[in-house]
Amino acid sequence: MKLYLKCHNPHIGKVIFNEAEKTFGFENIRRDSYSQSGNISDFPVLRNNGRITSSYVLSETLQRLPVASFDYVFIRPDLLKDGQAWLGKNLEHMLSMVEKEE
Amino acid sequence: MEDIKKQVVVLSLIESMKNSGSWCGETHIQKSVYFLQTMLNVPSDFDFILYKHGPFSFELRDNLGEMRGNLLIELTSRFPYGPSYRSTASGKALIERYPKTAAAYQKQIEYIARHFAGLGVAELERLATALYVTEKEGQVSAEERAKKINEIKPHIPIDVAEAAIQEIEKIAHEFRLIA
């Protein structure tokens, strides 16, 4: 589901958060967003022959590791049902709310 | 420059490098952005330091990770060589939504992509380090700058460093002629 949303709108988490704040009040909404930074899969490896090689050269699996990324929007617990109903009704529209240059 | 515009610049660069037949690994992107920013005045404002293979930006690396997380770019495995970057459909759509930013720096991006597409990592390191030293040392002779490059990167002989300095000056001069 998340991949589908991001394919259509890479910044959907931010859009949902902003719209939810407008609808339910900023004090009732929280967001926790994280994208893995850096390149932890590319590191030096000391081999048996004493040479140092990039991990990428040694392992195809490491080259293919997906990047860890999550984006959570939280709502005050007693508003959860209203929030879910609101999200279901407005998600398609929010997917089209992509940032554009003015 | 806003973060999203920086991403548009990086995406445009990746597109341009691919069109020029580039491998488009992280080293190519790092050094190309360094040249765009330092020589051709594209205001992407990434912080660069001198690292293992010359000028490097951890901020740019983080940005590339974020763009992967947002499915704007993807890594293609080219085992046993390093992976290469390419933009996704979402990434191309983002460039289209920021036409002014893409157009504003198109000339610089295409120029750098054409020049660097076919270069290997070693040559990119030499040229980018030559530019780094030129920027830091200011108005000193090419000989002095070459000695400085050899001092910080002993595996680059002085005569090779001098050739790299001449090459970056040629790149800058040629761009001024066409810009």
Interface residues (C-beta under 8 A of the other chain):
Chain A: L3 K6 C7 H8 P10 H11 S35 Q36 S37 G38 N39 D42 S54 Y56 V57 E60 Q63 R64 V67 A68 S69 V98 E99 K100 E101
Chain B: I4 E26 F58 R61 D62 L64 G65 E66 R68 G69 N70 L71 L72 L75 S77 R78 F79 P80 Y81 G82 P83 A89 S90 A93 L94 R97 Y98 P99 K100 T101
